[in-house]
């Protein structure tokens, strides 16, 4: 027994059309008579894509900033361990490193 395709809602038709020939026929019929606009959600999807791309860019920028802070902290720690360091004390350099990591 097949799915009663004429009773399916639009989102159900899109889902079942690939699985059930009756649903595919009903989807095609509704598109042909203009009951369903297959491009109706397209702009929403484009907005979602733009938002995700923006969030990905923001996350990449934040990751780059964190890498910079970690690199700075490592440099302060290296300087603290160096016997040639004359500008700052070990405690000052470790505090600078800690500040970068917080």
N, C-alpha and C positions, 0 to 999 in steps of 0.2 A: 504494500500500500504506500503510495507516494504522499508527499507533503501537500496539503491543500494550499497551493501557491497563491491563489487569489485572496487568501486570508492573511498572508504574511505582510508585515510592515516593511517599509522601505529598507531599513538597515538589515532586516532578516533576509530580504530578497537578495541583497548584495552578498550576504554570507552564503546562502544556500544555492545561489545560481551556479557556482562552480561544482556543486555536489549533486544537484537534482535537476534533471532536464526540464521538469515542469516549472521550477522556480526560474530557470534561465529564460524560458519562453515568456513567463509572466513579466519578468524584468524587462525583456525586450519590448513587450507589448506596452508596458507603462511608459517606457522611454519614447516609443514611437508616437504615442498619443499625447505626450507632453505632461503626463502625471508625475514623472520623475525627471529632474534635471541632473544628469550625471556629473555636472561640473559645479553643483550648488555648494559643496564644501571646499572647493578648490582654494578660494581666497583664505579661508580659515586655516587650511593646511599650509599655505604660503606664509601666513602670519606666524604660525607655530614654528616653521622652519627658521624664519628670521629671528624669532626669540631664542631658539636653541643655538643658532649661530652666534648671537650676541652673548649668550651665557657662556658658550665655549670660549669665545675671545676673552671675556672677563676672567674666566678660570685660568686661561693660559697666561694672561698678564699677572695674575696673582701668583701663579706658580713661578714665573720668572722673577718676580720681586722676592719671593721666599728663597729662591736659589741665590740671589744676590746677597740677601741677609746672611745666609749660611756661609757663603764664601767669605764675606767680611768677617764673620765671627771666627772662622778658621784662621784667617790671616792674623787677627788679634791674638789668638791662642798661640800661633807659631811665633809671633813677636814676643809673647810673654815667656816662651820657652827658650828664646834666643839669648845667649850671653852678651851679644852685641847691642841689644836694645838699651838705649840710653834716654829716649824721650819720655817714656812712661814707665811706671812701676808695674810689676807683675799684677798686683791687685787692680790697678787702673785698666790694664789691658783685658784682664778677665772680666771686669765690670763692663767694659765696652762690648766684649763678646756676648756676655749675658744679655745686655740691652738689645743687641741685634737679634738674638734668638727669642726674645719675649715678644 
